[in-house]
Structures are given as C-alpha cells and as structure tokens.
Amino acid sequence: MNTSERSMQMRLASHMSWANTTDRSARTAAARKASHHDRFLKQARAKHPDATEAQIVEAAEALKKAHYTEMALRSAQSRRRRSKAKQAEAKQAAARLLGQTAPAA
C-alpha cells in the first residue's frame, strides 16, 4: 500500500470513528482537561484570590496574551541571532575562498 492509500485509509477510519461517537464533548474532555490553557486560569486565581470569576477570566486572558507575546518576542530574537550568525558564516566562507584564490605575492 502506498502512502496516498494509507493516508486515505487512516482518514476513512477517523471519519468512521467520529461517526460512531455520539457525545463529541465527552470524547475530547480528557484532552481539554490536560490542555495547558487551564494553567492561565490557575495562575490568575493564584494572583487574585478575591477576584470574581469574570475578573479571573479577564486576568487569565491577559496572562495568555502575555505568554504568547513573550514567545513571539523570543522567536524573533532567535531568528535574528541565527540570521546574523548565518551572515557572519557566509562572510567567513567568502573570505576563505578569496584568500585561497588570491594570487600569491
């Protein structure tokens, strides 16, 4: 069986599995419970023990936005460092090539 047929077979099995599921929410409950997004609610409750549930939800949303913004910032910084390192490496390689092909004095 080639990869295309295997992919279709797995897709068919998935569709049949979901067709046999009457309560989709119950089926995915464990994954939602294990989700890391609950940690923002826990952090918000720890930071604001006397807050209302609406305030907790707002604080959790702010914590989530801060988390993803920090991840985006770190990713941009990492990409910039890699780009600079790649440029420096290319310059060194070019200098080595020029040094090797330059006529001896």
BADOBA-87671 format. One record per residue (C-alpha): z, y, x. Coordinates in Angstrom, 1 decimal, decimal comma, always signed. Example, Ala and Ser with C-alpha at 12.3 -4.5 7.8 and 13.67 -1.06 7.14 Angstrom:
2
+--------+--------+--------+
|     zz |     yy |     xx |
+--------+--------+--------+
|   +7,8 |   -4,5 |  +12,3 |
|   +7,1 |   -1,1 |  +13,7 |
+--------+--------+--------+
//
This chain:
105
+--------+--------+--------+
|     zz |     yy |     xx |
+--------+--------+--------+
|   +0,0 |   +0,0 |   +0,0 |
|   -1,0 |   +3,4 |   +1,5 |
|   +1,3 |   +6,5 |   +1,4 |
|   -0,5 |   +8,0 |   -1,5 |
|   +0,0 |   +4,9 |   -3,7 |
|   +3,6 |   +4,6 |   -2,5 |
|   +4,2 |   +8,3 |   -3,5 |
|   +2,8 |   +7,7 |   -6,9 |
|   +4,9 |   +4,6 |   -7,4 |
|   +8,0 |   +6,5 |   -6,5 |
|   +7,1 |   +9,4 |   -8,8 |
|   +6,5 |   +6,9 |  -11,6 |
|   +9,9 |   +5,3 |  -11,0 |
|  +11,6 |   +8,7 |  -11,0 |
|   +9,9 |   +9,7 |  -14,3 |
|  +10,9 |   +6,4 |  -15,9 |
|  +14,5 |   +6,8 |  -14,7 |
|  +14,7 |  +10,2 |  -16,2 |
|  +13,1 |   +9,0 |  -19,4 |
|  +15,8 |   +6,4 |  -19,7 |
|  +18,6 |   +9,0 |  -19,2 |
|  +20,0 |  +10,3 |  -22,5 |
|  +22,6 |  +12,7 |  -21,0 |
|  +21,0 |  +14,5 |  -18,1 |
|  +24,0 |  +16,7 |  -17,6 |
|  +26,3 |  +13,7 |  -17,2 |
|  +23,9 |  +12,1 |  -14,7 |
|  +24,0 |  +15,2 |  -12,5 |
|  +27,7 |  +16,1 |  -12,9 |
|  +28,8 |  +14,5 |   -9,7 |
|  +26,2 |  +16,4 |   -7,7 |
|  +27,2 |  +19,7 |   -9,3 |
|  +30,8 |  +18,9 |   -8,6 |
|  +30,1 |  +18,2 |   -5,0 |
|  +28,0 |  +21,4 |   -4,7 |
|  +29,1 |  +23,9 |   -2,1 |
|  +28,8 |  +26,7 |   -4,7 |
|  +32,2 |  +25,9 |   -6,1 |
|  +33,7 |  +27,0 |   -2,9 |
|  +32,9 |  +30,6 |   -3,7 |
|  +34,9 |  +30,3 |   -6,9 |
|  +37,8 |  +28,7 |   -4,9 |
|  +37,7 |  +31,5 |   -2,3 |
|  +37,6 |  +34,1 |   -5,0 |
|  +40,6 |  +32,6 |   -6,7 |
|  +42,5 |  +32,4 |   -3,4 |
|  +41,7 |  +36,1 |   -2,6 |
|  +42,5 |  +37,3 |   -6,2 |
|  +45,2 |  +35,1 |   -7,7 |
|  +46,0 |  +37,5 |  -10,5 |
|  +42,4 |  +38,3 |  -11,5 |
|  +40,8 |  +37,4 |  -14,8 |
|  +38,1 |  +34,7 |  -15,0 |
|  +35,4 |  +37,3 |  -15,3 |
|  +36,7 |  +39,1 |  -12,2 |
|  +36,8 |  +35,8 |  -10,3 |
|  +33,2 |  +35,0 |  -11,2 |
|  +32,1 |  +38,5 |  -10,0 |
|  +34,0 |  +38,1 |   -6,8 |
|  +32,5 |  +34,6 |   -6,3 |
|  +29,0 |  +36,0 |   -6,8 |
|  +29,7 |  +38,7 |   -4,2 |
|  +31,1 |  +36,1 |   -1,8 |
|  +27,9 |  +34,0 |   -2,3 |
|  +25,7 |  +37,0 |   -1,7 |
|  +27,6 |  +37,9 |   +1,4 |
|  +27,3 |  +34,4 |   +2,7 |
|  +23,5 |  +34,2 |   +2,2 |
|  +23,1 |  +37,7 |   +3,6 |
|  +25,0 |  +36,6 |   +6,7 |
|  +22,9 |  +33,5 |   +7,0 |
|  +19,7 |  +35,6 |   +6,8 |
|  +21,0 |  +38,0 |   +9,4 |
|  +21,9 |  +35,2 |  +11,8 |
|  +18,5 |  +33,6 |  +11,2 |
|  +16,7 |  +36,9 |  +12,0 |
|  +18,8 |  +37,3 |  +15,2 |
|  +18,0 |  +33,7 |  +16,2 |
|  +14,3 |  +34,2 |  +15,6 |
|  +14,3 |  +37,4 |  +17,6 |
|  +16,1 |  +35,7 |  +20,6 |
|  +13,6 |  +32,8 |  +20,5 |
|  +10,7 |  +35,2 |  +20,4 |
|  +12,0 |  +37,2 |  +23,3 |
|  +12,6 |  +34,0 |  +25,3 |
|   +9,1 |  +32,8 |  +24,5 |
|   +7,6 |  +36,1 |  +25,6 |
|   +9,6 |  +36,0 |  +28,9 |
|   +8,5 |  +32,4 |  +29,5 |
|   +4,8 |  +33,4 |  +28,9 |
|   +5,2 |  +36,3 |  +31,3 |
|   +6,6 |  +34,0 |  +34,0 |
|   +3,9 |  +31,4 |  +33,4 |
|   +1,2 |  +34,1 |  +33,7 |
|   +2,8 |  +35,4 |  +36,9 |
|   +2,9 |  +31,9 |  +38,4 |
|   -0,8 |  +31,4 |  +37,5 |
|   -1,7 |  +34,8 |  +39,0 |
|   +0,4 |  +34,1 |  +42,1 |
|   -1,4 |  +30,7 |  +42,6 |
|   -4,9 |  +32,0 |  +42,1 |
|   -4,5 |  +35,3 |  +44,1 |
|   -6,3 |  +35,2 |  +47,4 |
|   -4,1 |  +34,7 |  +50,5 |
|   -3,7 |  +37,9 |  +52,5 |
+--------+--------+--------+
//
